[in-house]
Amino acid sequence: MLQAFKDSFVQWNQRTNDREKLQHTYIVLLMFVVFLAGLVSLFNATRSRQLMYAALALIITLAVNFVVWSLLKTTLLDRLPRPTRRR
């Protein structure tokens, strides 16, 4: 099972670009913080609320990241010449 996880991680690393990896990292981190806030809420509501504020900051960061990359892609990156591979 560990080998299957490693293989899927290697495939993910090869298939995605840096921007997508960053967005995936934000989403995984967000899910972890929300899960942690749920666990902490069983013991301390104040700390859980603070973790949810951190999750809100991650959501805002993710949204800004989406918007900035979309604007860059539509306005600038599509107009740049693509590098060609030498054979």
Secondary structure, DSSP 8 states (H G I E B T S, - for coil): -HHHHHHHHHHHHHHS-HHHHHHHHHHHHHHHHHHHHHHHTTT-HHHHHHHHHHHHHHHHHHHHHHHHHHHHIIIIITTS-------
